Amino acid sequence: MLILVLLVITALGFDFTNGFHDTGNAMATSIATGALKPKVAVGLSAILNLVGAFLSVEVAATITKDVLSIQQTSGDDKGDIITGLSPTTALLIIFAGLIGGILWNLFTWLFGLPSSSSHALFGGLIGSGIAALGLSGINWHGVLSKIIIPGLLAPLIACLVAACGTWMIFAITKRIEESRKEQGFRYGQIASASLVSLAHGTGDAQKTMGVIAMALIVTGNLDASSVSHGLPFWIVFSCAGMIALGTYLGGWRIIRTLGKGLVEISSPQGMAAEASSAAIILTSSAAGMALSTTQVATGSILGSGVGKKGATVRWAVAGRMAIAWVTTLPAAGLVGALCFGIAHLLGNVLGALVIFGLLIAASAYMYWRAQKNKVDASNVNAEWDDSTNSIIPADVATETKTPVA
């Protein structure tokens, strides 16, 4: 019971990091173009994330069965735990995987890298699953069809859709005065950014719901067959609330990278990027695909730069993001595997307490480190420093006299 309680707390902690890590997916371009003030943007995004979390459970159902092979479906479809695996070991696998996801989220947030929270979670779970059960502990068919293939295709499709949308917008409005065009599309951005936030809540909050449901299934507290019909209200409500709270606090470091560091973006580009992201995320959520909203949003923003003639795209920043994308699954997996190894070596309860303590200590250190070069609502829209390609505004780096992160 203690491990289950720690797991639920950690899952909600992951949901919180997911919220502030991914706020920029919806609101970065609206903040950058001035369509919404920073504090208003994150407040609106938080409300819509909260609402979106109640709209579907398809992605949650995917998480419970398509990543880890720690349950088998019996004839009555109750999803019994696999033979020879104790509920405690199953909980430690999920617990360690969550820690891997959280630490990778915080690490990439520290450096302003918009990596995938979803892939961090999946990587952590896969790593801990392999450490505990070997390769047979992973549902490779589900991982390939619902995670890896969509993860590879989504940013490319998003880039193409946003590029075409941007090109069409500028072609249609080429006779309209630039200032009037900017003003008009800023209103449009409010709607499109709101739709992305709603879509993000629909997709990402469900991933944490699925993890908690999986923990309840392996301990016999929830039937697997019931997940596709709905989850207990307390799971939905707590996950929706935590992702909304994280969103409201604003992941300003990542918002800055997406809004100012990737493309010098205008309102028509911002609206095209947001509309493309929302369409792709909502479609994938309805299909039960655990898509990375970060990769979709980043691909859309890149596409908006490609689609506008003469637009500035900082390919060095894009390359840094691509490296983060490629390393997310294995890096989070390694942390998940190490955490499971520590917990298993020290014994179930003691091991769980130790890795939980390591999580708290590492999280506190990264938060402290971020405060040395703080990015917040007051400087998120400061001019980008092309000489360093850093998220830290030059005046902040000078004032603190600390190395640029």
C-alpha positions as a printed Julia matrix, in Angstrom:
405×3 Matrix{Float64}:
   0.0     0.0     0.0
   2.86    2.4     0.79
   4.43    1.82   -2.63
   1.05    2.35   -4.31
   0.57    5.66   -2.46
   4.09    6.82   -3.4
   3.41    5.79   -6.99
   0.19    7.81   -7.19
   1.94   10.86   -5.69
   4.79   10.48   -8.18
   2.37   10.02  -11.08
   0.64   13.28  -10.17
   4.08   14.87   -9.9
   4.81   13.73  -13.45
   1.47   15.19  -14.53
   2.49   18.51  -12.98
   5.83   18.55  -14.84
   3.99   17.59  -18.01
   1.8    20.67  -17.58
   4.54   23.26  -17.23
   6.85   21.44  -19.64
   4.25   21.54  -22.41
   2.56   24.94  -21.88
   4.64   26.3   -24.73
   3.1    23.83  -27.17
  -0.14   25.79  -27.07
   0.8    29.3   -26.02
   4.39   30.05  -27.1
   3.48   31.57  -30.47
   0.56   33.6   -29.06
   2.83   35.03  -26.37
   5.61   35.74  -28.88
   3.33   37.63  -31.28
   1.57   39.56  -28.52
  -1.82   37.96  -29.2
  -2.05   37.13  -25.49
  -0.22   38.51  -22.49
   1.97   35.84  -20.84
  -0.03   35.46  -17.62
  -3.36   35.5   -19.47
  -2.08   32.87  -21.9
  -1.02   30.35  -19.25
  -4.24   30.94  -17.27
  -6.39   30.27  -20.33
  -4.29   27.23  -21.22
  -4.66   25.82  -17.7
  -8.46   26.08  -17.8
  -8.67   24.39  -21.2
  -6.24   21.64  -20.17
  -8.54   20.97  -17.23
 -11.59   20.75  -19.49
  -9.82   18.65  -22.12
  -8.82   16.01  -19.6
 -12.48   15.04  -19.15
 -13.24   14.52  -22.85
 -11.8    11.06  -23.56
 -10.08    7.96  -22.11
  -8.78    6.39  -25.34
  -5.14    7.33  -24.67
  -5.41    6.14  -21.04
  -6.57    2.75  -22.3
  -3.54    2.62  -24.62
  -1.14    3.23  -21.71
  -2.6     0.42  -19.59
  -2.02   -2.28  -22.2
   0.27   -1.16  -25.03
   3.57   -0.32  -23.27
   4.32   -2.85  -20.51
   3.43   -6.54  -20.65
   2.75   -6.84  -16.93
  -0.81   -8.04  -17.26
  -2.48  -10.66  -19.36
  -6.08  -10.64  -20.5
  -7.89  -13.68  -19.17
 -11.08  -15.14  -20.56
 -13.26  -12.76  -18.53
 -11.1    -9.78  -19.62
 -10.1    -8.77  -16.11
  -6.48   -8.19  -17.03
  -4.89  -10.46  -14.44
  -1.25   -9.89  -13.57
   1.11  -12.18  -15.49
   2.13  -15.42  -13.84
   5.2   -15.19  -11.6
   5.18  -11.4   -11.25
   4.22  -10.09   -7.84
   2.05   -6.95   -7.58
   4.87   -5.28   -5.62
   7.38   -5.84   -8.43
   4.86   -4.56  -10.97
   4.38   -1.4    -8.9
   8.14   -0.86   -8.65
   8.41   -1.13  -12.44
   5.79    1.6   -12.91
   7.21    3.7   -10.05
  10.77    3.62  -11.41
   9.51    4.45  -14.91
   7.71    7.53  -13.62
  10.88    8.76  -11.93
  12.78    8.39  -15.2
  10.13   10.48  -16.97
  10.08   13.24  -14.34
  13.86   13.66  -14.17
  14.2    13.86  -17.95
  11.37   16.43  -18.06
  13.13   18.59  -15.48
  16.53   18.22  -17.14
  15.25   19.33  -20.55
  13.19   22.15  -18.95
  16.35   23.44  -17.26
  17.99   23.89  -20.66
  14.8    25.1   -22.37
  14.58   22.06  -24.64
  11.02   21.22  -25.74
  11.41   17.45  -25.62
   8.52   15.03  -25.38
   7.02   14.45  -21.92
   5.17   11.49  -23.41
   8.32    9.83  -24.69
  10.06   10.54  -21.38
   7.29    8.61  -19.61
   7.34    5.77  -22.13
  11.13    5.61  -22.04
  11.14    5.39  -18.26
   8.55    2.61  -18.28
  10.34    0.68  -21.02
  13.69    0.96  -19.22
  12.33   -0.24  -15.88
  10.35   -2.97  -17.63
  13.45   -4.31  -19.37
  15.46   -4.14  -16.14
  12.82   -6.18  -14.32
  11.58   -8.62  -16.96
  13.94   -8.44  -19.91
  12.79   -7.69  -23.44
   9.69   -9.84  -22.94
   8.4    -7.31  -20.43
   7.61   -4.8   -23.2
   4.66   -4.9   -25.57
   6.8    -4.13  -28.6
   3.9    -4.25  -31.05
   2.03   -1.6   -29.05
   5.17    0.54  -28.59
   5.92    0.42  -32.31
   2.39    1.03  -33.6
   1.12    3.51  -30.99
   4.32    5.37  -29.99
   7.38    5.07  -32.23
   5.82    5.21  -35.7
   3.43    8.07  -34.79
   6.35    9.81  -33.04
   8.45    9.69  -36.22
   5.69   10.74  -38.57
   3.88   13.35  -36.47
   6.47   16.18  -36.58
   6.99   15.67  -40.32
   3.26   15.74  -41.02
   2.81   18.75  -38.72
   5.63   20.6   -40.49
   4.13   19.9   -43.9
   0.58   20.87  -42.89
   1.74   24.09  -41.18
   3.99   25.01  -44.12
   1.1    24.61  -46.58
  -1.26   26.5   -44.27
   1.21   29.36  -43.84
   1.84   29.61  -47.57
  -1.92   29.7   -48.26
  -2.54   32.36  -45.61
   0.11   34.7   -47.03
  -1.02   34.01  -50.6
  -4.65   34.83  -49.78
  -3.85   37.93  -47.71
  -0.99   39.35  -49.79
  -2.99   42.48  -50.7
  -3.88   43.27  -47.09
  -1.8    45.82  -45.24
   0.73   44.15  -42.93
  -0.4    45.91  -39.75
  -4.06   45.01  -40.34
  -3.07   41.44  -41.13
  -1.15   41.11  -37.88
  -3.99   42.56  -35.83
  -6.61   40.3   -37.4
  -4.65   37.09  -37.03
  -3.89   37.85  -33.38
  -7.6    37.38  -32.66
  -7.51   34.15  -34.64
  -4.55   32.97  -32.58
  -6.58   33.19  -29.38
  -9.0    30.62  -30.8
  -6.35   28.34  -32.32
  -4.13   28.4   -29.22
  -7.15   27.6   -27.06
  -7.9    24.6   -29.25
  -4.33   23.32  -28.83
  -4.66   23.61  -25.04
  -7.91   21.68  -25.13
  -6.28   19.02  -27.3
  -3.27   18.84  -24.99
  -5.49   18.15  -22.0
  -7.33   15.49  -23.96
  -4.09   13.69  -24.84
  -1.5    14.27  -22.15
  -3.53   14.19  -18.94
  -4.75   10.76  -19.99
  -1.23    9.36  -19.99
  -0.95    9.86  -16.25
  -4.49    8.53  -15.8
  -3.41    5.4   -17.66
  -0.36    4.92  -15.43
  -2.43    5.19  -12.24
  -5.05    2.85  -13.72
  -2.32    0.34  -14.61
  -1.07    0.42  -11.0
  -4.59   -0.22   -9.73
  -5.09   -3.05  -12.22
  -1.95   -4.95  -11.2
  -2.9    -4.65   -7.51
  -6.42   -5.91   -8.15
  -8.15   -2.6    -7.39
  -9.47   -2.02  -10.9
 -10.68   -4.27  -13.73
  -8.84   -3.75  -17.01
 -12.11   -4.18  -18.92
 -13.57   -1.09  -17.26
 -10.89    1.32  -18.49
 -12.26    1.67  -22.01
 -15.65    2.65  -20.55
 -14.32    5.24  -18.12
 -12.05    5.7   -15.12
 -12.87    6.41  -11.47
 -13.68   10.1   -11.09
 -10.89   10.73   -8.56
  -8.27    9.65  -11.11
  -9.62   11.92  -13.83
 -10.13   14.87  -11.49
  -6.71   14.68   -9.8
  -4.83   14.27  -13.09
  -6.8    17.08  -14.73
  -6.12   19.35  -11.76
  -2.39   18.66  -11.64
  -1.76   19.19  -15.34
  -3.78   22.42  -15.15
  -1.78   23.63  -12.15
   1.51   22.88  -13.89
   0.28   24.66  -17.01
  -0.73   27.75  -15.03
   2.71   28.07  -13.44
   4.11   28.25  -16.97
   7.22   26.54  -18.28
   8.69   29.88  -19.28
  12.05   28.46  -20.36
  10.46   26.23  -22.98
   7.89   28.87  -23.96
  10.82   31.17  -24.74
  12.58   28.6   -26.92
   9.46   27.8   -28.95
   8.25   31.39  -29.21
  11.5    33.28  -29.77
  14.31   30.83  -30.43
  13.06   28.65  -33.27
  11.38   30.99  -35.75
  10.88   34.77  -35.89
   7.15   34.31  -35.96
   4.27   36.57  -37.01
   0.57   36.22  -36.16
  -0.44   34.51  -39.45
   2.35   31.96  -38.95
   1.32   31.46  -35.33
  -2.28   30.76  -36.23
  -1.26   28.31  -38.97
   1.06   26.46  -36.57
  -1.53   26.26  -33.79
  -4.35   25.12  -36.09
  -2.13   22.38  -37.53
  -1.1    21.19  -34.07
  -4.67   21.07  -32.77
  -5.95   19.1   -35.76
  -3.21   16.46  -35.51
  -3.35   16.08  -31.7
  -7.14   15.74  -31.58
  -7.13   13.21  -34.41
  -4.46   11.07  -32.73
  -6.21   11.23  -29.33
  -9.46    9.96  -30.87
  -7.47    7.04  -32.36
  -5.86    6.23  -28.99
  -2.36    7.17  -30.19
  -0.14    8.47  -27.37
   1.33   11.21  -29.54
   3.91   13.74  -28.38
   2.28   17.17  -28.42
   5.74   18.71  -28.15
   6.93   17.14  -31.38
   3.71   18.11  -33.15
   3.89   21.72  -31.95
   7.58   22.05  -32.78
   7.06   20.56  -36.23
   4.21   23.01  -36.83
   6.29   26.01  -35.76
   9.12   24.91  -38.05
   6.6    24.48  -40.86
   5.33   28.02  -40.33
   8.89   29.25  -40.87
   9.41   27.13  -43.96
   6.06   28.24  -45.42
   6.79   31.98  -45.22
   9.15   33.34  -47.81
  12.19   34.96  -46.2
  11.35   33.83  -42.67
  14.21   33.25  -40.23
  14.55   29.67  -38.97
  17.29   28.98  -36.41
  18.37   25.53  -37.53
  20.98   25.29  -34.77
  18.21   25.44  -32.18
  16.14   22.98  -34.21
  19.1    20.6   -34.32
  19.48   20.81  -30.55
  15.81   19.9   -30.19
  16.2    16.97  -32.56
  19.04   15.6   -30.42
  16.79   15.87  -27.35
  14.03   14.01  -29.19
  16.34   11.16  -30.2
  17.84   10.78  -26.73
  14.6    11.08  -24.72
  13.52    7.43  -24.85
  16.95    5.9   -24.08
  17.91    8.52  -21.48
  14.65    8.25  -19.54
  14.86    4.47  -19.98
  18.31    4.37  -18.42
  17.13    6.36  -15.39
  14.08    4.11  -15.07
  16.25    0.99  -15.21
  18.7     2.35  -12.61
  15.88    3.31  -10.27
  14.32   -0.14  -10.52
  17.71   -1.72   -9.9
  18.25    0.36   -6.75
  14.74   -0.35   -5.45
  15.03   -4.08   -6.14
  18.49   -4.3    -4.56
  17.48   -2.53   -1.34
  14.19   -4.34   -0.93
  10.7    -3.3    -1.84
   9.63   -0.67    0.7
  13.1     0.66    1.57
  14.05    0.75   -2.1
  10.89    2.68   -2.98
  11.6     5.23   -0.26
  15.21    5.64   -1.4
  14.4     6.25   -5.07
  11.59    8.62   -4.03
  14.15   10.53   -1.95
  16.55   10.63   -4.9
  13.76   12.05   -7.05
  13.05   14.83   -4.54
  16.75   15.7    -4.19
  17.44   15.78   -7.95
  14.29   17.8    -8.62
  15.19   20.34   -5.94
  18.69   20.75   -7.36
  17.45   21.39  -10.9
  14.88   23.9    -9.65
  17.59   25.7    -7.67
  19.86   25.72  -10.72
  17.12   27.24  -12.86
  16.67   30.13  -10.43
  20.27   31.18  -11.09
  19.24   32.24  -14.61
  15.53   32.82  -14.24
  13.17   33.07  -17.19
   9.64   34.19  -16.36
   6.72   36.22  -17.68
   8.75   39.44  -17.45
  11.52   38.39  -19.86
  10.05   35.5   -21.86
   9.7    37.78  -24.91
  13.14   39.42  -24.67
  15.15   39.41  -27.89
  16.88   36.13  -28.66
  20.67   36.12  -28.29
  21.88   34.68  -31.61
  25.5    34.67  -30.43
  24.81   31.97  -27.84
  21.43   30.57  -28.97
  20.59   30.41  -25.28
  17.2    30.7   -23.64
  18.73   33.13  -21.13
  18.37   36.8   -22.15
  21.78   38.45  -22.33
  20.99   40.97  -19.57
  19.96   38.21  -17.15
  23.13   36.22  -17.84
  25.19   39.34  -17.23
  23.39   40.31  -14.03
  23.74   36.87  -12.44
  27.35   36.44  -13.6
  26.82   32.71  -13.95
  27.45   30.51  -16.97
  24.58   30.43  -19.46
  22.65   27.16  -19.22
